[in-house]
Amino acid sequence: MKRILVLLLSLAVLIGSAAAMGEKEEAASAQYSRVVTTTVTATYLNETWFNTMNADFEAETGIHVDVIPVPGDEDEYKAKINIDLMAGSDVDVVETLGPKDYSRQVSAGFFMPLNDAVEQAGIDPYELYGANLPVEDDGNYYALPFKQEMYCVFYNKALFDEAGVPYPEGPWTWEDYVETAEKITDRSKGIYGSFMNADLPWMYMPAQQLAIPFYKEDGSCNFDAPEFREAAEWFKEISNGLCIQPSVGELEAEGANWNYYALEGYRMAMFPQGNWFTRLLNSQEDYPKDWNYGVAPLPSAGEGGNNNLVSLGYVAINKNAAHPEEALEYALWIAENQWKYEGGIPAFATMTEEQQQIAFGSIAEASHGQVTVDDLYQNLVNTGLGSVSSDIVGTAAAEYYNIVKEELSSYNMDLQDINTAISNIVSRVNEAIESAE
């Protein structure tokens, strides 16, 4: 009863905030002739790039951007905006990071389809965004992608040089990756050839590259597919058997942040990760190091598994938007331009040389010669690989993720066998799916 009361009080506060949001939108509309409203976490208001971006949009279009900040962290923001939308908020534009949260919002029916409006604006989104355009089963797309995080393999040049091993380059497979890591691993010196932290998607990543569905056709858990089992066994083998990287048990026992291992320890030769990792590699103040890094494409999982892992950000228009015309202009502009201000990678199917320079120039400059614009473009974007979401997307996705991580961690620490882990994942995820429905 107490839990229900707390939940009701929380909902009342959040729904009340939706009413306040509506009042602010009305005030903005009265002050300016053309307005578009959007909502973000409150910390965005302190970001120079965000304020500059909106000022440039207003100067270019004459449309004032009314930003509605939401106090709290990212999780609190997600909960609040979803409740606001459920309560009928008429905020115009909503940005969502990651396909998992976006999928939830689309399933809830929060957004308007953009097909007709975008095409009437003279834009061919299929050509512009390719596979990154989030087309749903009904043939509609309810958002445009405005940036992407892409995966690759970062490597420690010093450890390769000391071992006399050539720097890795693509195309290559995970078998090649393991062979390379074995040549560099020297446990007597605390040196490992590989480091993938004890988290997802690494524990089942080759299966994800093969685009094995997480759900069966009937909507139930598909983690008992043989490819997931093989991928989980492979991760444990390279950690506990071949010992080319620290085991989950070692990491749990030491309790150190995984960034410590990759950056400060001078012990890891290769670490697959998303492009955001360059921010840490280039940060000598926070993570001082006396070695240089390079970048190689993500290995493939073999024939039919040539997929890179990608996480996208989306911009959508609320189906109850108070200013739908202005919202469309802003959404189209954001999809085309936000990555430039934020320092990210655009979600375009192809990139011009100018776009490559904008996306990777600052990273290359901050690396002080460790990597070049061409290194980053060729090994992150122009790899010849397809793409697949780095997230679990679908019913009860958050629960699915947490269950898989918990059960596979127990398996990797020899607290249960693979059959028990798979059985537990399937039964627990199916329960979560049933509860969600």
Contacts in CASP RR format, 6 or more apart in sequence:
PFRMAT RR
TARGET T0000
AUTHOR 0000-0000-0000
METHOD contacts of the structure
MODEL  1
MKRILVLLLSLAVLIGSAAAMGEKEEAASAQYSRVVTTTVTATYLNETWF
NTMNADFEAETGIHVDVIPVPGDEDEYKAKINIDLMAGSDVDVVETLGPK
DYSRQVSAGFFMPLNDAVEQAGIDPYELYGANLPVEDDGNYYALPFKQEM
YCVFYNKALFDEAGVPYPEGPWTWEDYVETAEKITDRSKGIYGSFMNADL
PWMYMPAQQLAIPFYKEDGSCNFDAPEFREAAEWFKEISNGLCIQPSVGE
LEAEGANWNYYALEGYRMAMFPQGNWFTRLLNSQEDYPKDWNYGVAPLPS
AGEGGNNNLVSLGYVAINKNAAHPEEALEYALWIAENQWKYEGGIPAFAT
MTEEQQQIAFGSIAEASHGQVTVDDLYQNLVNTGLGSVSSDIVGTAAAEY
YNIVKEELSSYNMDLQDINTAISNIVSRVNEAIESAE
11 83 0 8 1.000
14 79 0 8 1.000
14 80 0 8 1.000
14 83 0 8 1.000
14 84 0 8 1.000
14 87 0 8 1.000
15 83 0 8 1.000
15 84 0 8 1.000
15 87 0 8 1.000
17 80 0 8 1.000
17 84 0 8 1.000
18 83 0 8 1.000
18 84 0 8 1.000
18 87 0 8 1.000
18 88 0 8 1.000
18 89 0 8 1.000
21 39 0 8 1.000
21 68 0 8 1.000
21 84 0 8 1.000
21 89 0 8 1.000
21 91 0 8 1.000
22 89 0 8 1.000
22 90 0 8 1.000
22 91 0 8 1.000
24 37 0 8 1.000
24 66 0 8 1.000
24 68 0 8 1.000
25 35 0 8 1.000
25 37 0 8 1.000
25 66 0 8 1.000
25 68 0 8 1.000
25 90 0 8 1.000
25 91 0 8 1.000
25 322 0 8 1.000
28 35 0 8 1.000
28 37 0 8 1.000
28 64 0 8 1.000
28 66 0 8 1.000
29 35 0 8 1.000
29 322 0 8 1.000
29 323 0 8 1.000
31 64 0 8 1.000
32 64 0 8 1.000
34 61 0 8 1.000
34 62 0 8 1.000
34 63 0 8 1.000
34 64 0 8 1.000
34 323 0 8 1.000
34 326 0 8 1.000
35 63 0 8 1.000
35 64 0 8 1.000
35 65 0 8 1.000
35 66 0 8 1.000
35 323 0 8 1.000
35 326 0 8 1.000
36 63 0 8 1.000
36 64 0 8 1.000
36 65 0 8 1.000
36 66 0 8 1.000
36 92 0 8 1.000
36 93 0 8 1.000
36 323 0 8 1.000
36 326 0 8 1.000
36 327 0 8 1.000
36 329 0 8 1.000
36 330 0 8 1.000
37 65 0 8 1.000
37 66 0 8 1.000
37 67 0 8 1.000
37 68 0 8 1.000
37 90 0 8 1.000
37 91 0 8 1.000
37 92 0 8 1.000
37 93 0 8 1.000
37 322 0 8 1.000
37 323 0 8 1.000
38 65 0 8 1.000
38 66 0 8 1.000
38 67 0 8 1.000
38 68 0 8 1.000
38 91 0 8 1.000
38 92 0 8 1.000
38 93 0 8 1.000
38 94 0 8 1.000
38 95 0 8 1.000
38 330 0 8 1.000
39 67 0 8 1.000
39 68 0 8 1.000
39 69 0 8 1.000
39 70 0 8 1.000
39 81 0 8 1.000
39 84 0 8 1.000
39 91 0 8 1.000
39 94 0 8 1.000
40 50 0 8 1.000
40 67 0 8 1.000
40 68 0 8 1.000
40 69 0 8 1.000
40 70 0 8 1.000
40 77 0 8 1.000
40 95 0 8 1.000
41 69 0 8 1.000
41 70 0 8 1.000
41 72 0 8 1.000
41 73 0 8 1.000
41 74 0 8 1.000
41 77 0 8 1.000
42 69 0 8 1.000
42 70 0 8 1.000
42 71 0 8 1.000
42 72 0 8 1.000
44 50 0 8 1.000
44 67 0 8 1.000
44 69 0 8 1.000
45 51 0 8 1.000
45 67 0 8 1.000
45 69 0 8 1.000
49 341 0 8 1.000
49 342 0 8 1.000
49 343 0 8 1.000
50 341 0 8 1.000
50 342 0 8 1.000
52 341 0 8 1.000
53 337 0 8 1.000
53 338 0 8 1.000
53 341 0 8 1.000
53 342 0 8 1.000
54 65 0 8 1.000
54 67 0 8 1.000
56 337 0 8 1.000
56 341 0 8 1.000
57 63 0 8 1.000
57 65 0 8 1.000
57 330 0 8 1.000
57 333 0 8 1.000
57 337 0 8 1.000
58 64 0 8 1.000
58 65 0 8 1.000
60 333 0 8 1.000
61 329 0 8 1.000
61 333 0 8 1.000
63 326 0 8 1.000
63 329 0 8 1.000
63 330 0 8 1.000
65 330 0 8 1.000
68 91 0 8 1.000
70 76 0 8 1.000
70 77 0 8 1.000
70 80 0 8 1.000
70 81 0 8 1.000
74 97 0 8 1.000
78 101 0 8 1.000
81 94 0 8 1.000
82 104 0 8 1.000
82 105 0 8 1.000
82 108 0 8 1.000
82 110 0 8 1.000
84 91 0 8 1.000
85 91 0 8 1.000
85 94 0 8 1.000
85 105 0 8 1.000
85 108 0 8 1.000
85 110 0 8 1.000
85 318 0 8 1.000
85 320 0 8 1.000
86 108 0 8 1.000
86 110 0 8 1.000
88 320 0 8 1.000
89 318 0 8 1.000
89 320 0 8 1.000
90 318 0 8 1.000
90 320 0 8 1.000
90 321 0 8 1.000
90 322 0 8 1.000
91 318 0 8 1.000
91 321 0 8 1.000
91 322 0 8 1.000
92 317 0 8 1.000
92 318 0 8 1.000
92 321 0 8 1.000
92 322 0 8 1.000
92 323 0 8 1.000
92 324 0 8 1.000
92 326 0 8 1.000
92 327 0 8 1.000
92 330 0 8 1.000
93 315 0 8 1.000
93 316 0 8 1.000
93 317 0 8 1.000
93 318 0 8 1.000
93 321 0 8 1.000
93 327 0 8 1.000
93 330 0 8 1.000
93 331 0 8 1.000
93 334 0 8 1.000
94 105 0 8 1.000
94 110 0 8 1.000
94 111 0 8 1.000
94 315 0 8 1.000
94 316 0 8 1.000
94 317 0 8 1.000
94 318 0 8 1.000
95 146 0 8 1.000
95 313 0 8 1.000
95 314 0 8 1.000
95 315 0 8 1.000
95 316 0 8 1.000
95 334 0 8 1.000
96 102 0 8 1.000
96 105 0 8 1.000
96 143 0 8 1.000
96 313 0 8 1.000
96 314 0 8 1.000
96 315 0 8 1.000
96 316 0 8 1.000
97 311 0 8 1.000
97 313 0 8 1.000
97 314 0 8 1.000
98 311 0 8 1.000
98 312 0 8 1.000
98 313 0 8 1.000
98 314 0 8 1.000
98 391 0 8 1.000
99 134 0 8 1.000
99 311 0 8 1.000
99 312 0 8 1.000
99 314 0 8 1.000
99 389 0 8 1.000
99 391 0 8 1.000
99 393 0 8 1.000
100 391 0 8 1.000
100 392 0 8 1.000
100 393 0 8 1.000
100 394 0 8 1.000
100 397 0 8 1.000
100 398 0 8 1.000
100 401 0 8 1.000
102 134 0 8 1.000
102 143 0 8 1.000
102 312 0 8 1.000
102 313 0 8 1.000
102 314 0 8 1.000
102 316 0 8 1.000
103 393 0 8 1.000
103 394 0 8 1.000
103 397 0 8 1.000
104 394 0 8 1.000
104 397 0 8 1.000
105 111 0 8 1.000
105 316 0 8 1.000
106 134 0 8 1.000
106 136 0 8 1.000
106 142 0 8 1.000
106 143 0 8 1.000
107 394 0 8 1.000
109 319 0 8 1.000
110 316 0 8 1.000
110 318 0 8 1.000
110 319 0 8 1.000
111 142 0 8 1.000
111 143 0 8 1.000
111 316 0 8 1.000
111 317 0 8 1.000
111 318 0 8 1.000
111 319 0 8 1.000
112 142 0 8 1.000
112 317 0 8 1.000
112 318 0 8 1.000
112 319 0 8 1.000
112 321 0 8 1.000
112 324 0 8 1.000
113 140 0 8 1.000
113 141 0 8 1.000
113 142 0 8 1.000
114 125 0 8 1.000
114 140 0 8 1.000
114 141 0 8 1.000
114 142 0 8 1.000
114 143 0 8 1.000
114 144 0 8 1.000
114 316 0 8 1.000
114 317 0 8 1.000
114 328 0 8 1.000
114 331 0 8 1.000
115 139 0 8 1.000
115 140 0 8 1.000
115 141 0 8 1.000
117 328 0 8 1.000
118 125 0 8 1.000
118 144 0 8 1.000
118 328 0 8 1.000
118 332 0 8 1.000
119 125 0 8 1.000
121 328 0 8 1.000
121 332 0 8 1.000
123 332 0 8 1.000
125 133 0 8 1.000
125 141 0 8 1.000
125 144 0 8 1.000
126 133 0 8 1.000
127 349 0 8 1.000
128 348 0 8 1.000
128 349 0 8 1.000
129 144 0 8 1.000
129 145 0 8 1.000
129 347 0 8 1.000
129 348 0 8 1.000
129 349 0 8 1.000
130 349 0 8 1.000
131 349 0 8 1.000
131 386 0 8 1.000
131 387 0 8 1.000
132 145 0 8 1.000
132 148 0 8 1.000
132 310 0 8 1.000
132 312 0 8 1.000
132 347 0 8 1.000
132 348 0 8 1.000
132 349 0 8 1.000
132 387 0 8 1.000
133 141 0 8 1.000
133 144 0 8 1.000
133 145 0 8 1.000
134 141 0 8 1.000
134 142 0 8 1.000
134 143 0 8 1.000
134 145 0 8 1.000
134 312 0 8 1.000
134 314 0 8 1.000
135 141 0 8 1.000
136 142 0 8 1.000
142 316 0 8 1.000
143 314 0 8 1.000
143 315 0 8 1.000
143 316 0 8 1.000
144 314 0 8 1.000
144 315 0 8 1.000
144 316 0 8 1.000
144 331 0 8 1.000
144 332 0 8 1.000
144 334 0 8 1.000
144 335 0 8 1.000
145 312 0 8 1.000
145 313 0 8 1.000
145 314 0 8 1.000
145 335 0 8 1.000
145 347 0 8 1.000
146 313 0 8 1.000
146 314 0 8 1.000
146 315 0 8 1.000
146 334 0 8 1.000
146 335 0 8 1.000
146 338 0 8 1.000
146 339 0 8 1.000
146 346 0 8 1.000
146 347 0 8 1.000
147 312 0 8 1.000
147 313 0 8 1.000
147 338 0 8 1.000
147 339 0 8 1.000
147 342 0 8 1.000
147 344 0 8 1.000
147 345 0 8 1.000
147 346 0 8 1.000
147 347 0 8 1.000
148 310 0 8 1.000
148 311 0 8 1.000
148 312 0 8 1.000
148 313 0 8 1.000
148 345 0 8 1.000
148 346 0 8 1.000
148 347 0 8 1.000
149 274 0 8 1.000
149 275 0 8 1.000
149 276 0 8 1.000
149 310 0 8 1.000
149 311 0 8 1.000
149 312 0 8 1.000
149 345 0 8 1.000
149 390 0 8 1.000
150 274 0 8 1.000
150 275 0 8 1.000
150 308 0 8 1.000
150 309 0 8 1.000
150 310 0 8 1.000
150 345 0 8 1.000
150 380 0 8 1.000
150 381 0 8 1.000
150 387 0 8 1.000
151 272 0 8 1.000
151 273 0 8 1.000
151 274 0 8 1.000
151 275 0 8 1.000
151 298 0 8 1.000
151 308 0 8 1.000
151 309 0 8 1.000
151 310 0 8 1.000
151 380 0 8 1.000
151 390 0 8 1.000
152 272 0 8 1.000
152 273 0 8 1.000
152 274 0 8 1.000
152 275 0 8 1.000
152 295 0 8 1.000
152 296 0 8 1.000
152 297 0 8 1.000
152 298 0 8 1.000
152 308 0 8 1.000
152 379 0 8 1.000
152 380 0 8 1.000
153 168 0 8 1.000
153 177 0 8 1.000
153 270 0 8 1.000
153 271 0 8 1.000
153 272 0 8 1.000
153 295 0 8 1.000
153 296 0 8 1.000
153 297 0 8 1.000
153 298 0 8 1.000
153 299 0 8 1.000
154 262 0 8 1.000
154 270 0 8 1.000
154 271 0 8 1.000
154 272 0 8 1.000
154 273 0 8 1.000
154 277 0 8 1.000
154 278 0 8 1.000
154 281 0 8 1.000
154 293 0 8 1.000
154 294 0 8 1.000
154 295 0 8 1.000
155 167 0 8 1.000
155 168 0 8 1.000
155 269 0 8 1.000
155 270 0 8 1.000
155 271 0 8 1.000
155 293 0 8 1.000
155 294 0 8 1.000
155 295 0 8 1.000
155 296 0 8 1.000
156 266 0 8 1.000
156 268 0 8 1.000
156 269 0 8 1.000
156 270 0 8 1.000
156 291 0 8 1.000
156 292 0 8 1.000
156 293 0 8 1.000
157 167 0 8 1.000
157 291 0 8 1.000
157 292 0 8 1.000
157 293 0 8 1.000
157 294 0 8 1.000
157 370 0 8 1.000
158 266 0 8 1.000
158 290 0 8 1.000
158 291 0 8 1.000
158 292 0 8 1.000
159 184 0 8 1.000
159 191 0 8 1.000
159 193 0 8 1.000
159 266 0 8 1.000
159 268 0 8 1.000
159 269 0 8 1.000
159 291 0 8 1.000
160 166 0 8 1.000
160 167 0 8 1.000
160 184 0 8 1.000
160 269 0 8 1.000
163 183 0 8 1.000
163 184 0 8 1.000
163 186 0 8 1.000
163 269 0 8 1.000
165 180 0 8 1.000
165 183 0 8 1.000
165 184 0 8 1.000
167 294 0 8 1.000
167 296 0 8 1.000
168 176 0 8 1.000
168 177 0 8 1.000
168 180 0 8 1.000
168 270 0 8 1.000
168 296 0 8 1.000
169 296 0 8 1.000
169 297 0 8 1.000
170 296 0 8 1.000
170 297 0 8 1.000
170 299 0 8 1.000
170 379 0 8 1.000
170 383 0 8 1.000
171 297 0 8 1.000
171 300 0 8 1.000
171 306 0 8 1.000
171 383 0 8 1.000
171 384 0 8 1.000
172 296 0 8 1.000
172 297 0 8 1.000
172 299 0 8 1.000
172 300 0 8 1.000
173 299 0 8 1.000
173 300 0 8 1.000
173 301 0 8 1.000
173 302 0 8 1.000
174 206 0 8 1.000
174 234 0 8 1.000
174 299 0 8 1.000
174 300 0 8 1.000
174 301 0 8 1.000
174 302 0 8 1.000
176 299 0 8 1.000
177 194 0 8 1.000
177 270 0 8 1.000
177 299 0 8 1.000
178 194 0 8 1.000
178 238 0 8 1.000
178 242 0 8 1.000
178 244 0 8 1.000
180 193 0 8 1.000
180 269 0 8 1.000
180 270 0 8 1.000
181 192 0 8 1.000
181 193 0 8 1.000
181 194 0 8 1.000
181 238 0 8 1.000
181 244 0 8 1.000
181 245 0 8 1.000
181 269 0 8 1.000
181 270 0 8 1.000
182 193 0 8 1.000
182 242 0 8 1.000
182 244 0 8 1.000
184 191 0 8 1.000
184 192 0 8 1.000
184 193 0 8 1.000
184 269 0 8 1.000
185 191 0 8 1.000
185 192 0 8 1.000
185 193 0 8 1.000
185 194 0 8 1.000
185 243 0 8 1.000
185 244 0 8 1.000
185 269 0 8 1.000
187 243 0 8 1.000
190 267 0 8 1.000
191 267 0 8 1.000
191 269 0 8 1.000
192 243 0 8 1.000
192 244 0 8 1.000
192 245 0 8 1.000
192 246 0 8 1.000
192 267 0 8 1.000
192 268 0 8 1.000
192 269 0 8 1.000
193 244 0 8 1.000
193 245 0 8 1.000
193 268 0 8 1.000
193 269 0 8 1.000
193 270 0 8 1.000
194 238 0 8 1.000
194 244 0 8 1.000
194 245 0 8 1.000
194 268 0 8 1.000
194 269 0 8 1.000
194 270 0 8 1.000
194 271 0 8 1.000
195 245 0 8 1.000
195 246 0 8 1.000
195 258 0 8 1.000
195 261 0 8 1.000
195 262 0 8 1.000
195 268 0 8 1.000
195 270 0 8 1.000
195 271 0 8 1.000
196 202 0 8 1.000
196 205 0 8 1.000
196 235 0 8 1.000
196 245 0 8 1.000
196 271 0 8 1.000
196 272 0 8 1.000
197 251 0 8 1.000
197 258 0 8 1.000
197 261 0 8 1.000
198 248 0 8 1.000
198 249 0 8 1.000
198 251 0 8 1.000
198 252 0 8 1.000
198 258 0 8 1.000
198 409 0 8 1.000
198 412 0 8 1.000
199 258 0 8 1.000
199 405 0 8 1.000
200 392 0 8 1.000
200 401 0 8 1.000
200 404 0 8 1.000
200 405 0 8 1.000
201 208 0 8 1.000
201 309 0 8 1.000
201 390 0 8 1.000
202 235 0 8 1.000
202 272 0 8 1.000
203 231 0 8 1.000
203 232 0 8 1.000
203 235 0 8 1.000
203 404 0 8 1.000
203 405 0 8 1.000
203 408 0 8 1.000
203 409 0 8 1.000
203 412 0 8 1.000
204 228 0 8 1.000
204 231 0 8 1.000
204 232 0 8 1.000
204 235 0 8 1.000
204 404 0 8 1.000
204 408 0 8 1.000
205 231 0 8 1.000
205 235 0 8 1.000
205 272 0 8 1.000
205 301 0 8 1.000
205 309 0 8 1.000
206 227 0 8 1.000
206 230 0 8 1.000
206 231 0 8 1.000
206 234 0 8 1.000
206 301 0 8 1.000
206 305 0 8 1.000
207 225 0 8 1.000
207 227 0 8 1.000
207 228 0 8 1.000
207 230 0 8 1.000
207 231 0 8 1.000
207 301 0 8 1.000
208 231 0 8 1.000
208 307 0 8 1.000
208 309 0 8 1.000
208 388 0 8 1.000
208 390 0 8 1.000
209 298 0 8 1.000
209 300 0 8 1.000
209 301 0 8 1.000
209 305 0 8 1.000
209 306 0 8 1.000
209 307 0 8 1.000
209 308 0 8 1.000
209 309 0 8 1.000
209 388 0 8 1.000
210 227 0 8 1.000
210 301 0 8 1.000
210 304 0 8 1.000
210 305 0 8 1.000
210 307 0 8 1.000
211 305 0 8 1.000
211 307 0 8 1.000
211 388 0 8 1.000
212 222 0 8 1.000
212 225 0 8 1.000
212 227 0 8 1.000
212 228 0 8 1.000
213 222 0 8 1.000
213 225 0 8 1.000
214 221 0 8 1.000
214 222 0 8 1.000
214 223 0 8 1.000
214 392 0 8 1.000
214 393 0 8 1.000
214 394 0 8 1.000
214 400 0 8 1.000
215 221 0 8 1.000
215 222 0 8 1.000
215 394 0 8 1.000
215 395 0 8 1.000
216 222 0 8 1.000
219 395 0 8 1.000
219 433 0 8 1.000
220 430 0 8 1.000
220 433 0 8 1.000
221 400 0 8 1.000
221 425 0 8 1.000
221 426 0 8 1.000
221 429 0 8 1.000
221 430 0 8 1.000
221 433 0 8 1.000
222 228 0 8 1.000
223 404 0 8 1.000
223 422 0 8 1.000
223 425 0 8 1.000
223 426 0 8 1.000
223 429 0 8 1.000
224 422 0 8 1.000
224 423 0 8 1.000
224 425 0 8 1.000
224 426 0 8 1.000
228 422 0 8 1.000
229 418 0 8 1.000
229 422 0 8 1.000
232 408 0 8 1.000
232 411 0 8 1.000
232 418 0 8 1.000
232 421 0 8 1.000
232 422 0 8 1.000
233 418 0 8 1.000
235 408 0 8 1.000
235 412 0 8 1.000
236 411 0 8 1.000
236 412 0 8 1.000
238 244 0 8 1.000
238 245 0 8 1.000
239 245 0 8 1.000
239 246 0 8 1.000
239 247 0 8 1.000
239 248 0 8 1.000
239 412 0 8 1.000
240 247 0 8 1.000
240 412 0 8 1.000
240 414 0 8 1.000
245 268 0 8 1.000
246 261 0 8 1.000
247 412 0 8 1.000
247 413 0 8 1.000
248 409 0 8 1.000
248 412 0 8 1.000
248 413 0 8 1.000
249 412 0 8 1.000
249 413 0 8 1.000
251 258 0 8 1.000
251 261 0 8 1.000
252 409 0 8 1.000
252 413 0 8 1.000
259 280 0 8 1.000
259 287 0 8 1.000
261 267 0 8 1.000
261 268 0 8 1.000
262 268 0 8 1.000
262 271 0 8 1.000
262 273 0 8 1.000
262 277 0 8 1.000
262 280 0 8 1.000
263 280 0 8 1.000
263 281 0 8 1.000
263 287 0 8 1.000
263 289 0 8 1.000
264 287 0 8 1.000
264 288 0 8 1.000
264 289 0 8 1.000
266 289 0 8 1.000
266 290 0 8 1.000
266 291 0 8 1.000
270 296 0 8 1.000
271 277 0 8 1.000
272 298 0 8 1.000
274 309 0 8 1.000
275 344 0 8 1.000
275 345 0 8 1.000
275 376 0 8 1.000
275 380 0 8 1.000
278 363 0 8 1.000
278 366 0 8 1.000
278 367 0 8 1.000
278 371 0 8 1.000
278 376 0 8 1.000
280 286 0 8 1.000
280 287 0 8 1.000
281 287 0 8 1.000
281 293 0 8 1.000
281 367 0 8 1.000
281 370 0 8 1.000
282 363 0 8 1.000
282 366 0 8 1.000
282 367 0 8 1.000
292 369 0 8 1.000
292 370 0 8 1.000
293 367 0 8 1.000
293 370 0 8 1.000
293 371 0 8 1.000
294 370 0 8 1.000
294 371 0 8 1.000
294 375 0 8 1.000
295 371 0 8 1.000
295 375 0 8 1.000
295 376 0 8 1.000
295 379 0 8 1.000
295 380 0 8 1.000
296 379 0 8 1.000
297 308 0 8 1.000
297 378 0 8 1.000
297 379 0 8 1.000
297 380 0 8 1.000
297 383 0 8 1.000
297 385 0 8 1.000
298 308 0 8 1.000
298 309 0 8 1.000
298 383 0 8 1.000
298 385 0 8 1.000
300 306 0 8 1.000
300 307 0 8 1.000
300 385 0 8 1.000
301 307 0 8 1.000
306 384 0 8 1.000
306 385 0 8 1.000
306 386 0 8 1.000
307 385 0 8 1.000
307 386 0 8 1.000
307 387 0 8 1.000
307 388 0 8 1.000
308 383 0 8 1.000
308 385 0 8 1.000
308 386 0 8 1.000
308 387 0 8 1.000
308 388 0 8 1.000
309 387 0 8 1.000
309 388 0 8 1.000
309 389 0 8 1.000
309 390 0 8 1.000
310 387 0 8 1.000
310 388 0 8 1.000
310 389 0 8 1.000
310 390 0 8 1.000
311 389 0 8 1.000
311 390 0 8 1.000
311 391 0 8 1.000
312 347 0 8 1.000
312 389 0 8 1.000
313 347 0 8 1.000
315 331 0 8 1.000
315 334 0 8 1.000
315 335 0 8 1.000
315 338 0 8 1.000
316 331 0 8 1.000
317 324 0 8 1.000
317 327 0 8 1.000
317 328 0 8 1.000
317 331 0 8 1.000
318 327 0 8 1.000
321 327 0 8 1.000
335 347 0 8 1.000
339 345 0 8 1.000
339 346 0 8 1.000
339 347 0 8 1.000
339 359 0 8 1.000
340 358 0 8 1.000
343 359 0 8 1.000
343 362 0 8 1.000
344 359 0 8 1.000
345 359 0 8 1.000
345 360 0 8 1.000
345 380 0 8 1.000
345 381 0 8 1.000
346 355 0 8 1.000
346 359 0 8 1.000
348 355 0 8 1.000
351 359 0 8 1.000
351 377 0 8 1.000
351 381 0 8 1.000
356 373 0 8 1.000
356 374 0 8 1.000
356 377 0 8 1.000
356 381 0 8 1.000
357 373 0 8 1.000
359 376 0 8 1.000
359 377 0 8 1.000
360 373 0 8 1.000
360 376 0 8 1.000
360 377 0 8 1.000
361 373 0 8 1.000
363 371 0 8 1.000
363 376 0 8 1.000
364 371 0 8 1.000
364 372 0 8 1.000
364 373 0 8 1.000
364 375 0 8 1.000
364 376 0 8 1.000
391 397 0 8 1.000
391 401 0 8 1.000
392 400 0 8 1.000
392 401 0 8 1.000
392 404 0 8 1.000
394 400 0 8 1.000
395 433 0 8 1.000
395 436 0 8 1.000
395 437 0 8 1.000
396 429 0 8 1.000
396 432 0 8 1.000
396 433 0 8 1.000
396 435 0 8 1.000
396 436 0 8 1.000
399 429 0 8 1.000
399 432 0 8 1.000
399 436 0 8 1.000
400 429 0 8 1.000
400 432 0 8 1.000
400 433 0 8 1.000
403 424 0 8 1.000
403 425 0 8 1.000
403 428 0 8 1.000
403 429 0 8 1.000
403 432 0 8 1.000
404 425 0 8 1.000
404 429 0 8 1.000
407 416 0 8 1.000
407 421 0 8 1.000
407 422 0 8 1.000
407 424 0 8 1.000
407 425 0 8 1.000
407 428 0 8 1.000
408 421 0 8 1.000
408 425 0 8 1.000
410 416 0 8 1.000
410 421 0 8 1.000
411 417 0 8 1.000
411 418 0 8 1.000
411 420 0 8 1.000
411 421 0 8 1.000
416 424 0 8 1.000
END
